Amino acid sequence: MTLANFVGEVERQLIDAEVFFGHGTDSAFDEAAWLVMVAAGIDPSAEQVDWQQALNYSQQSAVKELAERRIKTRKPLAYLVNQTWFAGHEFYIDERTIIPRSYLGEWIPGRFEPWLGRTPIKAVLDLCTGSGCIAVAVALAFPEAEVDATDISTAALDVAAINIERHALGQRIRLLQGDLFHAISEAVRYDLIICNPPYVSDQTIVSLPQEHSFEPRLALTGGRDGLDFVHRVLTEARRYLKKTGRLFMEAGNAAAVEKAWSSVPFTWLASLTGEPAVLTLTAAELNGYREYFTQPER
């Protein structure tokens, strides 16, 4: 059987098993192609793939075994193969941190054009860094910048360290352990703060597909309405930004954010699917509306 045959067969198996997609792929075909190629030792990121190449017995067995594990365990494929992509770059991943899928990855390669204009970016803070994917992607997109990356989880920071080493960025990315800004000196100021905080509400988290149960709950849970960490970042970020600095944060539910702080004119960056996924505010805006963030209208 050819590579194309096996991808088609695994695609049908995944659909029949009703597995959930959303941890690196969003369709049965994409996940089947990734699964088959990884199991068969074929680079899934190659520019050209010979779909008519025949798979030998060893490759076929490996594909069948991996497909069976994916379906029986419901564990996300990224965890099964310790591989994921973000902002066009490959990363190591395991269950110590969530699988990268932030909408921020759509904006980082283009350096958040046009929102930053000609502002020089020398110092960046990545809050809730997890696997380090955002910190690495930002360091690669802004080669002139140094990046501080924080997380409350020491286990997640161990994964981030692996990815920083893999991308040879140890001289430009500093890992700090702490709860949001608690790891940062109050004397430090950044040109750019980027954050993908936990923002899943208590009501939503109990209804998530089984695949999410393998991810650290700490990295998902955002409180009753999912806005606990969003609120803290909006309240505190201004103290760590330079006067010309800017915050970019994925906030999950734009409608909930707008309702909670209806007096604040948020700017939203739309995703490729048109969703208002990432909010941005300047240091001046964060300072000007600080009374609303300190006392949320929700």
C-alpha positions, 0 to 999 in steps of 0.5 A, a space after each residue: 500500500 502507498 502512503 496515500 492509501 494509508 493516510 486515507 485508511 487512517 483518516 477513516 479510522 479517526 472519523 469512525 472513532 470520533 476522536 477530537 482534533 484541535 491539538 495541532 490539527 483541525 481535520 481527520 485528513 491532516 491528523 492522519 497524514 501527520 500520524 502516518 508520516 511520523 510513524 513511517 519515518 517520513 518528514 511531515 514538514 517536507 516541502 514535497 511528499 511522494 504520496 505514491 511511495 510504498 510503505 514497507 512492512 515495518 512502516 505499515 506496522 508502525 502506522 497501525 500501532 500508532 493509529 491504534 494508540 491514538 484511538 484507544 487512549 484518546 491522547 493527542 497525537 502531539 504527546 504520542 510523538 513528542 512533536 508539534 509546530 507553532 508559528 512555522 517552527 517545530 517544537 518538542 512537547 510532552 504532558 508537562 505543558 499544553 500543546 501549542 495552538 495560540 492564535 498569537 502564532 498567526 501574528 508573530 512571524 509578521 512581527 505584529 504588523 502593522 501594530 508595532 510600526 517602527 517601534 524598536 523591540 529590544 526587550 520582550 516578556 512572554 507570560 505563561 510561556 509553557 513549552 516556550 513556543 511563543 518565546 522562541 518564535 518571538 526571538 526568531 521573529 525579532 532577532 534584535 530582542 532579548 526575551 524573558 519567559 515566565 511560568 508558574 510551573 517548573 515542569 513546564 519550564 523544563 520543557 521550555 528549556 528543551 525547546 530553547 536549546 533546540 533552537 540555540 537561543 539560550 543566550 537570548 531567552 531567560 526563563 523565570 519561575 513565578 506567578 505571572 509578574 511575580 517573577 519580574 523585578 519592578 525595575 524592568 520595563 519591556 517594549 512588548 508583553 505577550 501572553 496566552 494565559 489560562 482562560 477556560 471557564 469552570 463551566 467549559 472545562 468540565 465539558 471539554 473532549 477527553 483529549 484535553 484531560 491529558 493537558 495540565 489543568 493549571 494551564 487551562 483553568 481561568 476561573 468562574 468566567 475564564 477571566 481571572 488571569 486576563 484581569 490580572 494581566 490587564 491590571 498589572 501589565 502597565 507597570 512593566 511596559 515602557 511608555 511606547 510599549 504594547 501588550 498582546 494577549 489571547 483572551 479566549 472569549 472576546 464577548 466576555 472580555 467586552 462585557 466585563 470591561 465595556 468602557 474600554 475600547 479594546 483593539 482585537 486582532 482577527 484570526 485567519 478564521 475571522 475570530 477576534 482572538 487576540 487583544 492589544 493595548 498600548 501602555 498609554 491605554 492600559 494606564 488611562 483605563 487602569 481604574 476600570 481594570 482595577 475594579 472590573 465592571 463584571 
